[in-house]
Amino acid sequence: MLRELVSIRTVHPDGDNTAAARAIARHLVAAGFDPADVRVLEPAPRKGNLVARLRGSGAAKPLLLLAHIDVVEAKKEDWSDGLDPWTLTERDGWLYGRGVLDDKGSAAAFASILVALRREGFRPARDIVLALTADEEGGTHNGVKWLLEEHRALVDSELALSEGGHATLREGRPGFLGVQVSEKLPVTFDLEATNKGGHSSLPVPDNAIYDLAAALDRLSRLELPARLGAGPRGYAARLLPSRSGAAADALRAVLDGTASGPQLKVLSEDASFNAQLRTTCVATMLEGGHAANALPQRARATVNCRLLPGEDAAFVQRELEKAAGPRVKVTARAKGNPSPETSAESHAMKIIEREALATWPGISVSTVMSAGATDGSRLRNAGIPVYGLLPMFMAASDWQRMHGRDERIPAKAFEEALGYLHRVVRALAGP
């Protein structure tokens, strides 16, 4: 199933998510699922979503397994020799292909678990619903949003498993499993400087591009307040076993909630830790001027911010306005809704941790906040608690291949993740 999913180009706007949804539907029907329980729902051409159901006794509300099957663009010429992003390639114990990590690997795993449970004759206490959706990576027809609005009954659940977590190695062995229970909220701002312009032969200090450049220079030094919530605590728990001295002291202070300014400054030098500590804003796009021989009448920059859970967007805008200065206008684009944190003390979390320790004895398991955005926020806002699990243990450098060149996962880790997720799903669904 993973090989077939990777081969289907599902990028926005011209990829075919419907073809990928139908491919998995065929596997489920061939495994004996009632076609009435395997539905491909298409809000627009090529934007199809799969919703399938393994029926239980109905003693409890369903468990939802969510994965998106759209991916970001990839070009063969950008990848290493012998690798094609649209062909699953096994090399030296690694599986290469666009989406193996984000998020077709999860989609294939969840679908295969559903098939295996049916073949085992497993009759759970609750239905298990599989939703493979479109446009999580951006696009015009987000599948989770559409299913919640138009087909809520099909995906309504007591809890859900999805992407968003991560698993890292420690001295070459499985060391840390992060379970995503919250995520940052993306908010984009436009910074714009305007001017009457004029002929380039008569330059003056009053220049829209200079005004914007000065504003961006100040923005590059803007540091929003650190907040010691669940995200940095989980990240500190992950790093502490591999640190010593002052770094270890700073991490322990984060866990205790007593970290000082100098300690936070040291930890903030790590971009990943900094993203857990505070709301971040960064310039991502730039344009200005209208002719080579004219003084610019307009210069504009796009600034993408990632807000911590509970952060006030109005506060962030005010801080951007202070940094930009009076000559540059700051405007917020439309944003999503912040989502509540999933409980870290639930029975579901205890099962997730119990099965992880049984599979990989000695690892650390902790809840984490995702610095990026997932569709989990849409489910949380709909009242469905979500636990983000991607239990494939890799080095941090391999996690950084997500959305990038030569995306890959270890074949052995993928096999172990399948077994682990199978046991978690079975336990969460109930006997």
FENQUINOR-V518071 format. One record per residue. SS is DSSP state (hx for helix, st for strand, lp for the rest). BURIAL is + if it has 24 or more other ideal C-beta (glycine too) atoms within 12 Angstrom, else -. Layout:
# FENQUINOR-V518071
SS_BURIAL / SS_BURIAL
This chain:
# FENQUINOR-V518071
lp_+ / hx_+ / hx_- / hx_+ / hx_+ / hx_+ / hx_+ / lp_+ / lp_+ / lp_+ / lp_+ / lp_+ / lp_- / lp_- / lp_+ / lp_+ / hx_+ / hx_+ / hx_+ / hx_+ / hx_+ / hx_+ / hx_+ / hx_+ / hx_+ / hx_- / hx_+ / hx_+ / hx_+ / hx_- / lp_+ / lp_- / lp_+ / lp_- / hx_- / hx_- / hx_+ / st_+ / st_+ / st_+ / st_+ / st_+ / lp_+ / lp_- / lp_- / lp_+ / lp_+ / st_+ / st_+ / st_+ / st_+ / st_+ / st_+ / st_+ / lp_+ / lp_+ / lp_- / lp_- / lp_- / st_- / st_+ / st_+ / st_+ / st_+ / st_+ / st_+ / st_+ / st_+ / lp_+ / lp_+ / lp_+ / lp_+ / lp_+ / lp_+ / lp_- / hx_- / hx_- / hx_- / lp_+ / lp_- / lp_- / lp_- / lp_+ / lp_+ / lp_+ / lp_+ / lp_+ / lp_+ / st_+ / st_- / st_- / lp_- / lp_- / st_+ / st_+ / st_+ / lp_+ / lp_+ / lp_+ / lp_+ / lp_+ / lp_+ / lp_+ / hx_+ / hx_+ / hx_+ / hx_+ / hx_+ / hx_+ / hx_+ / hx_+ / hx_+ / hx_+ / hx_+ / hx_+ / hx_+ / hx_+ / hx_+ / hx_- / lp_- / lp_- / lp_+ / lp_- / lp_+ / lp_- / st_+ / st_+ / st_+ / st_+ / st_+ / st_+ / st_+ / st_+ / lp_+ / lp_+ / lp_+ / lp_+ / lp_- / lp_+ / lp_- / lp_+ / lp_+ / hx_+ / hx_+ / hx_+ / hx_+ / hx_+ / hx_+ / hx_- / hx_- / lp_- / hx_- / hx_- / hx_+ / hx_+ / lp_+ / lp_+ / lp_+ / st_+ / st_+ / st_+ / st_+ / lp_+ / lp_+ / lp_+ / st_+ / st_+ / st_+ / st_+ / st_+ / lp_- / lp_- / st_- / st_+ / st_+ / st_+ / st_+ / st_+ / st_+ / st_+ / st_+ / st_+ / st_+ / lp_+ / st_+ / st_+ / st_+ / st_+ / st_+ / st_+ / st_+ / st_+ / st_+ / st_+ / lp_+ / lp_- / lp_+ / st_- / st_- / lp_- / lp_- / lp_- / lp_- / lp_- / lp_- / lp_- / lp_+ / hx_+ / hx_+ / hx_+ / hx_+ / hx_+ / hx_+ / hx_+ / hx_+ / hx_+ / hx_- / hx_+ / hx_+ / lp_- / lp_- / lp_+ / lp_- / lp_+ / lp_- / st_+ / lp_+ / lp_+ / lp_+ / hx_+ / hx_+ / hx_+ / hx_+ / hx_+ / hx_+ / hx_+ / hx_+ / hx_+ / hx_+ / hx_+ / lp_- / lp_- / lp_+ / lp_- / hx_- / hx_- / hx_- / hx_- / hx_- / hx_+ / hx_+ / hx_+ / hx_+ / hx_+ / hx_+ / hx_- / lp_- / lp_- / lp_+ / lp_- / hx_- / hx_- / hx_+ / hx_+ / hx_- / hx_+ / hx_+ / hx_+ / lp_- / lp_- / hx_- / hx_+ / hx_+ / hx_+ / hx_+ / hx_+ / hx_+ / st_+ / lp_+ / st_+ / st_+ / st_+ / st_+ / st_- / st_- / st_- / st_- / st_+ / lp_+ / lp_- / lp_- / lp_- / lp_- / st_- / st_+ / lp_+ / lp_- / st_+ / st_+ / st_+ / st_+ / st_+ / st_+ / st_+ / st_+ / st_+ / st_+ / lp_+ / lp_+ / lp_- / lp_+ / lp_- / hx_+ / hx_- / hx_- / hx_+ / hx_+ / hx_- / hx_+ / hx_+ / hx_+ / hx_- / hx_+ / hx_+ / lp_- / lp_- / lp_+ / lp_+ / st_+ / st_+ / st_- / st_+ / lp_- / lp_- / lp_+ / lp_+ / lp_- / lp_+ / lp_+ / lp_- / lp_+ / lp_+ / lp_- / lp_+ / lp_- / lp_- / hx_- / hx_+ / hx_+ / hx_- / hx_+ / hx_+ / hx_+ / hx_- / hx_+ / hx_+ / hx_- / hx_- / hx_+ / lp_+ / lp_- / lp_- / lp_+ / st_+ / st_+ / st_+ / st_+ / st_+ / st_+ / st_+ / lp_+ / lp_+ / lp_+ / lp_+ / lp_+ / hx_+ / hx_+ / hx_+ / hx_+ / hx_+ / hx_- / lp_+ / lp_- / lp_+ / st_+ / st_+ / st_+ / st_+ / lp_+ / lp_+ / lp_+ / lp_+ / st_+ / st_+ / lp_+ / hx_+ / hx_- / hx_+ / hx_+ / lp_- / lp_+ / lp_+ / lp_- / lp_- / lp_- / lp_+ / lp_+ / st_+ / st_+ / st_+ / hx_+ / hx_- / hx_+ / hx_+ / hx_+ / hx_+ / hx_+ / hx_+ / hx_+ / hx_+ / hx_+ / hx_+ / hx_+ / hx_+ / hx_+ / hx_+ / hx_+ / hx_+ / hx_+ / lp_+ / lp_-
